[in-house]
Amino acid sequence: MSKEPVVLLPLIVKIAVALTFFNSWVMFEEFVIDRWGLWQYLPLYKVGVFCAWDALAMLVIIPTVWYAFRKWRVSRAAASKRFCFLKRCVLCA
């Protein structure tokens, strides 16, 4: 049984990524839905305030981020070469 390193990101990183995705959703609302008047076609949408669509976005974003950043098991070779963008790197060889 080989010991594989476990990559575990801190909770603050998960929260920051979730907030970034939610901020992207809010910006999409501001720049596309509100400015083009698409809110007329969305039931339960309220312009400029927290609404059912924002809650739905949070219900999709938070579990997705939580699932994406669960514990990863990677081999030592993959862990060292994972972030290298060069095919023949002197440091990774």
DRENDRENVEX-384324 format. One record per residue (C-alpha): residue in one letter; z, x, y. Coordinates in steps of 0.2 Angstrom, whole numbers, padded with zeros to 4 digits. Layout:
// DRENDRENVEX-384324
+---------+-------+-------+-------+
! residuo !    up !  east ! north !
+---------+-------+-------+-------+
!       A !     Z !     X !     Y !
...
+---------+-------+-------+-------+
END
This chain:
// DRENDRENVEX-384324
+---------+-------+-------+-------+
! residuo !    up !  east ! north !
+---------+-------+-------+-------+
!       M !  0000 !  0000 !  0000 !
!       S ! -0006 !  0008 !  0016 !
!       K !  0004 !  0006 !  0032 !
!       E ! -0008 ! -0001 !  0045 !
!       P ! -0003 ! -0001 !  0064 !
!       V !  0000 ! -0018 !  0071 !
!       V ! -0006 ! -0022 !  0089 !
!       L !  0006 ! -0033 !  0098 !
!       L !  0003 ! -0037 !  0116 !
!       P !  0018 ! -0041 !  0127 !
!       L !  0022 ! -0059 !  0132 !
!       I !  0018 ! -0055 !  0150 !
!       V !  0000 ! -0050 !  0146 !
!       K ! -0003 ! -0067 !  0137 !
!       I !  0004 ! -0076 !  0152 !
!       A ! -0007 ! -0067 !  0164 !
!       V ! -0023 ! -0070 !  0153 !
!       A ! -0019 ! -0088 !  0152 !
!       L ! -0016 ! -0089 !  0171 !
!       T ! -0032 ! -0080 !  0174 !
!       F ! -0042 ! -0093 !  0163 !
!       F ! -0033 ! -0107 !  0172 !
!       N ! -0037 ! -0100 !  0189 !
!       S ! -0055 ! -0099 !  0184 !
!       W ! -0054 ! -0117 !  0179 !
!       V ! -0047 ! -0122 !  0196 !
!       M ! -0060 ! -0112 !  0205 !
!       F ! -0074 ! -0121 !  0195 !
!       E ! -0066 ! -0137 !  0200 !
!       E ! -0066 ! -0132 !  0219 !
!       F ! -0083 ! -0124 !  0219 !
!       V ! -0093 ! -0135 !  0208 !
!       I ! -0085 ! -0152 !  0204 !
!       D ! -0077 ! -0155 !  0221 !
!       R ! -0092 ! -0149 !  0232 !
!       W ! -0106 ! -0157 !  0222 !
!       G ! -0097 ! -0173 !  0221 !
!       L ! -0096 ! -0173 !  0202 !
!       W ! -0078 ! -0180 !  0202 !
!       Q ! -0086 ! -0197 !  0204 !
!       Y ! -0092 ! -0196 !  0186 !
!       L ! -0075 ! -0190 !  0179 !
!       P ! -0063 ! -0203 !  0174 !
!       L ! -0045 ! -0200 !  0179 !
!       Y ! -0050 ! -0185 !  0190 !
!       K ! -0041 ! -0184 !  0207 !
!       V ! -0048 ! -0172 !  0220 !
!       G ! -0036 ! -0159 !  0226 !
!       V ! -0021 ! -0163 !  0215 !
!       F ! -0016 ! -0160 !  0197 !
!       C ! -0024 ! -0172 !  0186 !
!       A ! -0027 ! -0176 !  0168 !
!       W ! -0042 ! -0164 !  0168 !
!       D ! -0031 ! -0150 !  0173 !
!       A ! -0018 ! -0154 !  0159 !
!       L ! -0033 ! -0155 !  0147 !
!       A ! -0038 ! -0137 !  0152 !
!       M ! -0021 ! -0131 !  0150 !
!       L ! -0020 ! -0139 !  0133 !
!       V ! -0036 ! -0130 !  0128 !
!       I ! -0032 ! -0113 !  0136 !
!       I ! -0014 ! -0109 !  0131 !
!       P ! -0016 ! -0112 !  0112 !
!       T ! -0033 ! -0102 !  0113 !
!       V ! -0025 ! -0087 !  0121 !
!       W ! -0010 ! -0088 !  0110 !
!       Y ! -0021 ! -0088 !  0095 !
!       A ! -0033 ! -0074 !  0102 !
!       F ! -0018 ! -0062 !  0105 !
!       R ! -0009 ! -0065 !  0088 !
!       K ! -0004 ! -0049 !  0079 !
!       W ! -0019 ! -0039 !  0074 !
!       R ! -0019 ! -0027 !  0059 !
!       V ! -0031 ! -0013 !  0061 !
!       S ! -0034 !  0003 !  0052 !
!       R ! -0029 !  0020 !  0061 !
!       A ! -0047 !  0025 !  0062 !
!       A ! -0052 !  0009 !  0070 !
!       A ! -0037 !  0009 !  0082 !
!       S ! -0042 !  0026 !  0088 !
!       K ! -0060 !  0023 !  0090 !
!       R ! -0059 !  0005 !  0095 !
!       F ! -0060 !  0008 !  0114 !
!       C ! -0072 !  0023 !  0114 !
!       F ! -0089 !  0018 !  0120 !
!       L ! -0098 !  0034 !  0115 !
!       K ! -0106 !  0035 !  0098 !
!       R ! -0101 !  0054 !  0096 !
!       C ! -0086 !  0057 !  0106 !
!       V ! -0077 !  0074 !  0105 !
!       L ! -0060 !  0066 !  0107 !
!       C ! -0062 !  0053 !  0093 !
!       A ! -0070 !  0064 !  0080 !
+---------+-------+-------+-------+
END
